[in-house]
Amino acid sequence: MKNEFILVPPSEAYASEIAAYRQEFLAAGDSMDGCGSLRRIEDPIEYIERSQAMTRKETVPEGLVQATQFLYVRSSDCRVVGMIQVRHYFNEYLEKYAGHIGYSVRPSERRQGYAKAMLRAALPFCKEIGLDRVLISCIDGNIGSEKTILSCGGVYESTVYLESEDVYLKRFWITLQ
């Protein structure tokens, strides 16, 4: 039987999976791209509430932008295998560096095509909120992420240097159908 996956907003039903996802990233010393405030917030219920607040322009904290957080869940065991965040518009940082979409796949679930499937699943939502194209960036040298973006229609635009993290980021645009 082929695994099926769903893209869902964070909710209390997934609180223990969100906590386990966070812990796996912390144990691996890995970045939590596309997870919003998950690295800073230990309590999954607080994280869920923060994610819900980010979806409404009037409750977005100053300096941030309206964003929708999704969990990528394997239906057979309700395991969160990835997270993806869609930012509805840009602030200066997003426009220059991070883009509309950030995503990550749980370290123990990588190299199974989940990032590509998750990104493809999120693109119709981007269209629904009025975007015609989306900007996605990845660290130069992250071949897996670059291949994911390209396989979803990404077109390379430029590489920029993010001084605060001492990394080069490759920027790609995906035109939405």
N, CA, C and O of each residue as an XYZ file, in Angstrom:
708
protein
N       0.840     -1.193      0.000
C       0.000      0.000      0.000
C       0.876      1.244      0.000
O       1.791      1.366      0.815
N       0.599      2.154     -0.903
C       1.369      3.380     -1.018
C       0.978      4.347      0.103
O      -0.201      4.513      0.416
N       1.997      4.984      0.702
C       1.732      5.973      1.743
C       1.028      7.185      1.148
O       1.344      7.625      0.043
N       0.085      7.706      1.886
C      -0.578      8.943      1.516
C      -0.183     10.008      2.521
O       0.094      9.713      3.684
N      -0.159     11.249      2.061
C       0.270     12.364      2.888
C      -0.749     13.481      2.801
O      -1.428     13.650      1.788
N      -0.843     14.245      3.888
C      -1.724     15.407      3.913
C      -0.936     16.616      4.396
O       0.000     16.498      5.188
N      -1.333     17.762      3.907
C      -0.773     19.036      4.318
C      -1.825     19.670      5.220
O      -2.923     19.989      4.766
N      -1.494     19.852      6.493
C      -2.462     20.370      7.464
C      -1.818     21.459      8.319
O      -0.606     21.451      8.534
N      -2.635     22.395      8.806
C      -2.083     23.383      9.734
C      -1.775     22.717     11.077
O      -2.401     21.714     11.421
N      -0.828     23.255     11.833
C      -0.549     22.698     13.159
C      -1.793     22.743     14.029
O      -2.509     23.744     14.056
N      -2.041     21.659     14.736
C      -3.175     21.595     15.660
C      -2.803     20.711     16.840
O      -1.806     19.989     16.809
N      -3.626     20.784     17.884
C      -3.357     19.996     19.089
C      -3.292     18.501     18.805
O      -2.620     17.766     19.529
N      -3.978     18.043     17.769
C      -3.943     16.625     17.419
C      -2.523     16.154     17.096
O      -2.208     14.970     17.213
N      -1.670     17.101     16.687
C      -0.291     16.763     16.313
C       0.736     17.285     17.309
O       1.925     17.333     16.994
N       0.308     17.672     18.489
C       1.214     18.285     19.469
C       2.415     17.388     19.791
O       3.548     17.868     19.818
N       2.185     16.114     20.031
C       3.307     15.229     20.375
C       4.228     15.029     19.180
O       5.439     14.893     19.355
N       3.682     15.008     17.981
C       4.507     14.874     16.775
C       5.328     16.145     16.535
O       6.479     16.068     16.106
N       4.749     17.295     16.806
C       5.479     18.557     16.665
C       6.653     18.573     17.638
O       7.761     18.961     17.270
N       6.413     18.152     18.882
C       7.493     18.104     19.881
C       8.586     17.128     19.451
O       9.771     17.427     19.604
N       8.211     15.980     18.923
C       9.195     14.990     18.477
C       9.977     15.504     17.272
O      11.184     15.283     17.173
N       9.297     16.184     16.364
C       9.938     16.771     15.180
C      11.007     17.765     15.634
O      12.148     17.720     15.173
N      10.623     18.656     16.540
C      11.554     19.659     17.076
C      12.750     18.984     17.717
O      13.893     19.361     17.459
N      12.494     17.992     18.549
C      13.575     17.319     19.275
C      14.546     16.629     18.323
O      15.756     16.641     18.551
N      14.024     16.031     17.263
C      14.892     15.366     16.299
C      15.835     16.364     15.625
O      17.008     16.056     15.412
N      15.342     17.539     15.290
C      16.187     18.563     14.692
C      17.228     19.068     15.678
O      18.390     19.245     15.315
N      16.823     19.301     16.920
C      17.771     19.774     17.931
C      18.863     18.731     18.165
O      20.040     19.081     18.255
N      18.489     17.463     18.263
C      19.465     16.384     18.480
C      20.442     16.271     17.314
O      21.614     15.950     17.508
N      19.955     16.537     16.102
C      20.800     16.449     14.913
C      21.630     17.720     14.702
O      22.526     17.747     13.857
N      21.328     18.774     15.475
C      22.014     20.050     15.290
C      21.717     20.667     13.940
O      22.564     21.347     13.361
N      20.518     20.429     13.440
C      20.128     20.844     12.098
C      19.224     22.076     12.161
O      18.579     22.333     13.178
N      19.186     22.837     11.055
C      18.313     24.013     10.994
C      16.869     23.572     10.794
O      16.605     22.507     10.235
N      15.960     24.380     11.245
C      14.527     24.079     11.135
C      13.894     25.035     10.151
O      13.011     25.809     10.520
N      14.330     24.995      8.909
C      13.791     25.895      7.899
C      12.309     25.615      7.686
O      11.873     24.464      7.676
N      11.544     26.689      7.516
C      10.116     26.545      7.250
C       9.290     26.108      8.436
O       8.162     25.643      8.274
N       9.844     26.255      9.635
C       9.129     25.832     10.845
C       8.681     27.005     11.703
O       8.163     26.813     12.803
N       8.879     28.216     11.201
C       8.489     29.377     11.993
C       9.284     29.441     13.281
O      10.511     29.342     13.266
N       8.594     29.604     14.385
C       9.223     29.807     15.694
C       9.518     28.509     16.444
O       9.787     28.550     17.644
N       9.475     27.377     15.778
C       9.604     26.084     16.474
C      10.907     25.947     17.258
O      10.897     25.379     18.349
N      12.004     26.439     16.749
C      13.287     26.309     17.467
C      13.224     27.019     18.819
O      13.769     26.523     19.806
N      12.564     28.175     18.869
C      12.517     28.980     20.094
C      11.425     28.545     21.071
O      11.506     28.853     22.260
N      10.423     27.847     20.594
C       9.275     27.526     21.447
C       9.246     26.027     21.747
O       9.021     25.202     20.862
N       9.477     25.705     23.005
C       9.530     24.303     23.424
C       8.141     23.675     23.538
O       7.955     22.510     23.188
N       7.174     24.440     24.023
C       5.814     23.920     24.231
C       5.063     23.860     22.901
O       4.849     24.900     22.278
N       4.658     22.666     22.449
C       3.981     22.566     21.151
C       2.655     23.322     21.096
O       2.274     23.807     20.032
N       1.952     23.430     22.212
C       0.680     24.163     22.223
C       0.938     25.650     21.986
O       0.200     26.299     21.246
N       1.967     26.179     22.604
C       2.337     27.579     22.383
C       2.737     27.784     20.913
O       2.384     28.794     20.305
N       3.471     26.825     20.352
C       3.867     26.894     18.942
C       2.636     26.895     18.030
O       2.572     27.663     17.071
N       1.677     26.047     18.328
C       0.440     25.977     17.538
C      -0.292     27.315     17.595
O      -0.748     27.818     16.569
N      -0.404     27.884     18.776
C      -1.077     29.173     18.938
C      -0.338     30.275     18.174
O      -0.967     31.122     17.539
N       0.983     30.262     18.236
C       1.790     31.260     17.515
C       1.590     31.107     16.004
O       1.453     32.095     15.283
N       1.574     29.852     15.537
C       1.360     29.597     14.107
C      -0.007     30.102     13.666
O      -0.136     30.680     12.587
N      -1.026     29.890     14.488
C      -2.370     30.366     14.164
C      -2.411     31.884     14.127
O      -3.079     32.463     13.270
N      -1.702     32.542     15.051
C      -1.670     34.008     15.082
C      -1.006     34.569     13.822
O      -1.370     35.650     13.359
N      -0.050     33.852     13.276
C       0.675     34.320     12.087
C      -0.213     34.323     10.836
O       0.118     34.982      9.850
N      -1.323     33.604     10.865
C      -2.187     33.529      9.681
C      -3.067     34.763      9.520
O      -3.639     34.982      8.452
N      -3.178     35.571     10.573
C      -4.041     36.750     10.521
C      -3.183     38.018     10.586
O      -2.403     38.202     11.520
N      -3.335     38.865      9.606
C      -2.516     40.077      9.506
C      -2.560     40.897     10.801
O      -1.549     41.462     11.217
N      -3.725     40.955     11.427
C      -3.877     41.783     12.628
C      -3.198     41.193     13.868
O      -3.044     41.897     14.867
N      -2.788     39.920     13.829
C      -2.138     39.315     14.997
C      -0.678     38.926     14.725
O      -0.048     38.255     15.542
N      -0.151     39.349     13.579
C       1.252     39.063     13.255
C       2.136     40.000     14.082
O       1.912     41.210     14.087
N       3.128     39.458     14.775
C       4.035     40.317     15.548
C       4.763     41.321     14.646
O       5.032     41.051     13.476
N       5.069     42.468     15.217
C       5.752     43.528     14.469
C       7.061     43.009     13.884
O       7.814     42.285     14.536
N       7.308     43.397     12.641
C       8.532     42.996     11.965
C       8.413     41.693     11.178
O       9.288     41.370     10.375
N       7.342     40.950     11.404
C       7.112     39.705     10.686
C       5.991     39.897      9.672
O       5.378     40.962      9.614
N       5.726     38.871      8.878
C       4.671     38.960      7.878
C       3.672     37.826      8.071
O       3.969     36.808      8.695
N       2.491     38.028      7.523
C       1.454     36.999      7.570
C       1.997     35.742      6.896
O       2.558     35.808      5.803
N       1.825     34.595      7.559
C       2.351     33.334      7.047
C       1.448     32.189      7.463
O       0.808     32.229      8.515
N       1.407     31.178      6.630
C       0.636     29.972      6.943
C       1.610     28.813      7.073
O       2.398     28.527      6.171
N       1.532     28.159      8.220
C       2.383     27.010      8.539
C       1.621     25.728      8.231
O       0.444     25.595      8.565
N       2.300     24.800      7.598
C       1.709     23.488      7.342
C       2.613     22.386      7.872
O       3.837     22.511      7.887
N       1.982     21.311      8.303
C       2.669     20.066      8.620
C       2.441     19.130      7.446
O       1.354     19.117      6.867
N       3.443     18.353      7.090
C       3.297     17.332      6.045
C       3.253     16.005      6.781
O       4.264     15.539      7.306
N       2.065     15.396      6.813
C       1.789     14.247      7.677
C       1.535     12.990      6.862
O       0.751     12.992      5.913
N       2.217     11.913      7.252
C       1.962     10.606      6.645
C       0.691     10.057      7.283
O       0.626      9.888      8.501
N      -0.314      9.782      6.465
C      -1.626      9.376      6.968
C      -1.596      8.050      7.717
O      -2.329      7.876      8.690
N      -0.767      7.120      7.283
C      -0.784      5.770      7.873
C      -0.408      5.753      9.351
O      -0.927      4.933     10.108
N       0.492      6.652      9.775
C       0.913      6.655     11.181
C       0.864      8.037     11.829
O       1.331      8.213     12.954
N       0.296      9.022     11.119
C       0.160     10.401     11.609
C       1.501     11.031     11.988
O       1.554     11.913     12.844
N       2.571     10.583     11.358
C       3.909     11.120     11.624
C       4.144     12.383     10.788
O       3.906     12.401      9.580
N       4.612     13.426     11.455
C       4.993     14.647     10.767
C       6.362     14.393     10.139
O       7.362     14.255     10.843
N       6.395     14.333      8.806
C       7.658     14.078      8.114
C       8.288     15.374      7.600
O       9.474     15.395      7.270
N       7.506     16.453      7.529
C       8.046     17.723      7.068
C       7.191     18.885      7.522
O       6.065     18.708      7.988
N       7.744     20.073      7.378
C       7.006     21.304      7.638
C       7.330     22.285      6.525
O       8.444     22.315      6.002
N       6.333     23.084      6.177
C       6.513     24.094      5.136
C       5.729     25.335      5.543
O       4.594     25.247      6.012
N       6.355     26.491      5.354
C       5.713     27.757      5.692
C       5.599     28.606      4.436
O       6.563     28.759      3.686
N       4.416     29.153      4.217
C       4.165     30.050      3.090
C       3.969     31.452      3.649
O       3.052     31.697      4.433
N       4.848     32.376      3.236
C       4.731     33.778      3.636
C       3.913     34.490      2.568
O       4.214     34.386      1.379
N       2.897     35.200      2.983
C       1.920     35.779      2.064
C       2.447     36.974      1.284
O       1.938     37.275      0.204
N       3.443     37.651      1.801
C       4.044     38.817      1.160
C       5.436     38.999      1.751
O       5.830     38.265      2.658
N       6.169     39.962      1.246
C       7.547     40.174      1.674
C       7.699     41.303      2.675
O       6.951     42.281      2.657
N       8.683     41.147      3.549
C       9.316     42.276      4.206
C      10.695     42.372      3.548
O      10.989     41.598      2.637
N      11.531     43.288      3.979
C      12.825     43.487      3.310
C      13.688     42.215      3.343
O      14.298     41.852      2.337
N      13.735     41.545      4.493
C      14.551     40.326      4.627
C      14.056     39.210      3.705
O      14.854     38.578      3.013
N      12.764     38.969      3.694
C      12.211     37.906      2.856
C      12.443     38.197      1.374
O      12.770     37.296      0.602
N      12.273     39.456      0.986
C      12.449     39.820     -0.418
C      13.888     39.609     -0.884
O      14.124     39.218     -2.027
N      14.831     39.864     -0.009
C      16.233     39.747     -0.399
C      16.796     38.348     -0.173
O      17.645     37.904     -0.946
N      16.348     37.643      0.862
C      16.982     36.382      1.246
C      16.063     35.157      1.245
O      16.278     34.234      0.460
N      15.061     35.133      2.095
C      14.352     33.886      2.391
C      13.214     33.536      1.434
O      12.950     32.356      1.203
N      12.539     34.536      0.877
C      11.467     34.245     -0.067
C      10.125     33.947      0.567
O       9.906     34.171      1.758
N       9.225     33.430     -0.275
C       7.855     33.115      0.147
C       7.744     31.804      0.909
O       6.859     31.651      1.751
N       8.627     30.863      0.625
C       8.461     29.509      1.158
C       9.742     29.029      1.826
O      10.842     29.196      1.299
N       9.570     28.435      2.989
C      10.647     27.712      3.664
C      10.133     26.339      4.000
O       8.947     26.177      4.289
N      11.000     25.341      3.971
C      10.550     23.983      4.282
C      11.692     23.156      4.841
O      12.864     23.483      4.657
N      11.336     22.092      5.518
C      12.321     21.132      6.014
C      11.674     19.759      6.082
O      10.453     19.623      6.159
N      12.517     18.760      6.050
C      12.084     17.372      6.203
C      12.816     16.798      7.408
O      14.016     17.012      7.580
N      12.096     16.082      8.221
C      12.637     15.443      9.415
C      13.909     14.662      9.042
O      13.900     13.908      8.070
N      14.997     14.835      9.801
C      16.251     14.167      9.437
C      16.128     12.664      9.163
O      16.768     12.155      8.243
N      15.331     11.963      9.931
C      15.200     10.505      9.744
C      14.320     10.129      8.555
O      14.198      8.948      8.229
N      13.705     11.117      7.903
C      12.775     10.848      6.798
C      13.281     11.408      5.458
O      12.535     11.450      4.480
N      14.520     11.826      5.420
C      15.049     12.469      4.213
C      15.363     11.465      3.107
O      15.447     10.258      3.335
N      15.533     12.007      1.905
C      15.916     11.253      0.703
C      14.843     10.248      0.263
O      15.139      9.167     -0.246
N      13.592     10.652      0.481
C      12.474      9.812      0.055
C      11.495     10.580     -0.839
O      10.407     10.091     -1.142
N      11.885     11.769     -1.251
C      11.046     12.565     -2.134
C       9.990     13.397     -1.425
O       9.122     13.977     -2.078
N      10.049     13.464     -0.105
C       9.017     14.185      0.639
C       9.074     15.690      0.405
O       8.031     16.336      0.316
N      10.271     16.258      0.303
C      10.372     17.715      0.098
C       9.702     18.114     -1.206
O       8.944     19.083     -1.247
N       9.974     17.380     -2.258
C       9.383     17.673     -3.567
C       7.862     17.559     -3.508
O       7.154     18.442     -3.993
N       7.367     16.494     -2.928
C       5.915     16.288     -2.828
C       5.266     17.363     -1.959
O       4.184     17.857     -2.277
N       5.925     17.720     -0.872
C       5.385     18.731      0.036
C       5.343     20.101     -0.652
O       4.349     20.821     -0.553
N       6.428     20.454     -1.347
C       6.455     21.732     -2.053
C       5.367     21.766     -3.123
O       4.645     22.756     -3.243
N       5.249     20.707     -3.886
C       4.192     20.652     -4.916
C       2.802     20.790     -4.298
O       1.928     21.445     -4.866
N       2.603     20.175     -3.139
C       1.300     20.238     -2.473
C       0.985     21.649     -1.968
O      -0.183     22.022     -1.864
N       2.015     22.429     -1.655
C       1.804     23.776     -1.114
C       1.584     24.827     -2.194
O       1.011     25.880     -1.913
N       2.023     24.569     -3.411
C       1.928     25.581     -4.461
C       0.489     26.008     -4.794
O       0.267     27.194     -5.034
N      -0.493     25.102     -4.818
C      -1.870     25.559     -5.055
C      -2.364     26.546     -3.983
O      -3.125     27.464     -4.290
N      -1.932     26.358     -2.736
C      -2.296     27.304     -1.684
C      -1.726     28.688     -1.992
O      -2.390     29.702     -1.777
N      -0.499     28.721     -2.494
C       0.125     30.003     -2.862
C      -0.731     30.735     -3.892
O      -0.922     31.948     -3.805
N      -1.235     29.995     -4.852
C      -2.113     30.567     -5.884
C      -3.414     31.076     -5.244
O      -3.910     32.148     -5.590
N      -3.955     30.286     -4.306
C      -5.207     30.660     -3.622
C      -5.095     31.993     -2.891
O      -6.067     32.745     -2.824
N      -3.925     32.290     -2.346
C      -3.771     33.542     -1.591
C      -3.340     34.697     -2.487
O      -3.022     35.784     -2.003
N      -3.334     34.453     -3.802
C      -3.122     35.542     -4.744
C      -1.716     35.706     -5.298
O      -1.428     36.699     -5.966
N      -0.840     34.748     -5.031
C       0.509     34.848     -5.579
C       0.535     34.271     -6.993
O      -0.080     33.239     -7.262
N       1.247     34.943     -7.886
C       1.419     34.452     -9.259
C       2.716     33.690     -9.418
O       2.857     32.839    -10.297
N       3.668     34.014     -8.546
C       4.937     33.304     -8.529
C       5.497     33.392     -7.123
O       5.144     34.286     -6.354
N       6.378     32.451     -6.796
C       6.947     32.413     -5.447
C       8.461     32.360     -5.528
O       9.038     31.748     -6.427
N       9.084     33.018     -4.567
C      10.529     33.016     -4.434
C      10.912     32.008     -3.351
O      10.353     32.010     -2.254
N      11.872     31.151     -3.679
C      12.391     30.179     -2.718
C      13.909     30.246     -2.795
O      14.482     30.331     -3.881
N      14.550     30.206     -1.642
C      16.010     30.204     -1.642
C      16.524     28.994     -0.880
O      15.827     28.412     -0.049
N      17.761     28.634     -1.186
C      18.424     27.562     -0.446
C      19.904     27.895     -0.345
O      20.443     28.641     -1.162
N      20.537     27.347      0.643
C      21.971     27.575      0.825
C      22.712     26.998     -0.370
O      22.467     25.864     -0.783
N      23.623     27.795     -0.918
C      24.442     27.339     -2.029
C      25.192     26.080     -1.580
O      25.875     26.085     -0.556
N      25.056     25.027     -2.344
C      25.679     23.751     -1.984
C      24.699     22.734     -1.433
O      25.034     21.556     -1.311
N      23.477     23.176     -1.095
C      22.441     22.236     -0.649
C      21.806     21.638     -1.904
O      20.760     22.091     -2.369
N      22.454     20.627     -2.431
C      22.054     20.029     -3.706
C      20.639     19.452     -3.633
O      19.869     19.585     -4.584
N      20.294     18.816     -2.521
C      18.961     18.226     -2.382
C      17.868     19.266     -2.486
O      16.880     19.063     -3.191
N      18.035     20.380     -1.788
C      17.029     21.435     -1.824
C      16.981     22.082     -3.205
O      15.903     22.375     -3.722
N      18.150     22.303     -3.797
C      18.177     22.885     -5.135
C      17.449     21.986     -6.139
O      16.682     22.477     -6.967
N      17.683     20.689     -6.070
C      17.001     19.753     -6.976
C      15.495     19.762     -6.737
O      14.712     19.675     -7.683
N      15.091     19.867     -5.473
C      13.667     19.940     -5.138
C      13.026     21.151     -5.795
O      11.977     21.038     -6.429
N      13.654     22.306     -5.643
C      13.115     23.547     -6.196
C      13.058     23.473     -7.718
O      12.051     23.843     -8.322
N      14.122     23.003     -8.331
C      14.160     22.895     -9.794
C      13.094     21.925    -10.307
O      12.470     22.179    -11.337
N      12.885     20.826     -9.600
C      11.898     19.829    -10.036
C      10.465     20.342     -9.945
O       9.558     19.788    -10.565
N      10.271     21.398     -9.171
C       8.944     22.007     -9.038
C       8.794     23.247     -9.915
O       7.856     24.026     -9.743
N       9.711     23.425    -10.847
C       9.611     24.533    -11.784
C      10.449     25.740    -11.443
O      10.311     26.781    -12.086
N      11.314     25.638    -10.452
C      12.142     26.762    -10.061
C      13.097     27.185    -11.154
O      13.695     26.355    -11.839
N      13.231     28.494    -11.307
C      14.156     29.081    -12.275
C      15.137     29.938    -11.482
O      14.737     30.855    -10.765
N      16.415     29.632    -11.616
C      17.459     30.363    -10.888
C      17.449     31.842    -11.268
O      17.366     32.199    -12.443
N      17.536     32.698    -10.235
C      17.613     34.139    -10.471
C      18.983     34.695    -10.103
O      19.624     35.359    -10.918
N      19.437     34.424     -8.871
C      20.686     35.020     -8.413
C      21.156     34.313     -7.143
O      20.444     33.502     -6.551
N      22.379     34.654     -6.752
C      22.925     34.195     -5.479
C      23.253     35.446     -4.668
O      23.848     36.397     -5.176
N      22.852     35.424     -3.393
C      23.102     36.565     -2.514
C      23.848     36.087     -1.277
O      23.768     34.919     -0.897
N      24.568     37.000     -0.663
C      25.324     36.679      0.546
C      24.567     37.188      1.766
O      24.230     38.369      1.851
N      24.302     36.288      2.709
C      23.638     36.643      3.969
C      24.715     36.744      5.031
O      25.139     35.742      5.607
N      25.146     37.963      5.278
C      26.285     38.211      6.164
C      26.051     37.685      7.576
O      26.962     37.118      8.179
N      24.836     37.863      8.116
C      24.564     37.475      9.501
C      24.759     35.980      9.747
O      25.009     35.565     10.879
N      24.646     35.168      8.691
C      24.835     33.717      8.841
C      26.024     33.198      8.043
O      26.300     31.999      8.018
N      26.722     34.125      7.391
C      27.909     33.793      6.598
C      27.638     32.673      5.597
O      28.381     31.695      5.513
N      26.542     32.845      4.833
C      26.183     31.855      3.811
C      25.756     32.562      2.530
O      25.287     33.701      2.543
N      25.933     31.854      1.441
C      25.408     32.293      0.155
C      24.097     31.567     -0.080
O      23.995     30.362      0.148
N      23.094     32.304     -0.537
C      21.774     31.741     -0.809
C      21.471     31.851     -2.298
O      21.604     32.916     -2.899
N      21.061     30.730     -2.876
C      20.631     30.730     -4.272
C      19.133     30.999     -4.288
O      18.380     30.383     -3.533
N      18.705     31.909     -5.138
C      17.308     32.335     -5.224
C      16.676     31.785     -6.512
O      17.263     31.862     -7.592
N      15.470     31.232     -6.370
C      14.735     30.648     -7.486
C      13.312     31.158     -7.467
O      12.731     31.365     -6.402
N      12.746     31.362     -8.657
C      11.335     31.722     -8.792
C      10.570     30.561     -9.417
O      11.039     29.930    -10.364
N       9.388     30.289     -8.874
C       8.467     29.320     -9.453
C       7.226     30.080     -9.883
O       6.561     30.707     -9.057
N       6.911     30.028    -11.170
C       5.689     30.633    -11.683
C       4.551     29.644    -11.449
O       4.648     28.468    -11.801
N       3.471     30.143    -10.849
C       2.353     29.266    -10.506
C       1.417     29.100    -11.687
O       1.138     30.060    -12.406
N       0.939     27.905    -11.885
C       0.061     27.577    -13.007
C      -1.382     27.810    -12.628
O      -2.278     27.590    -13.443
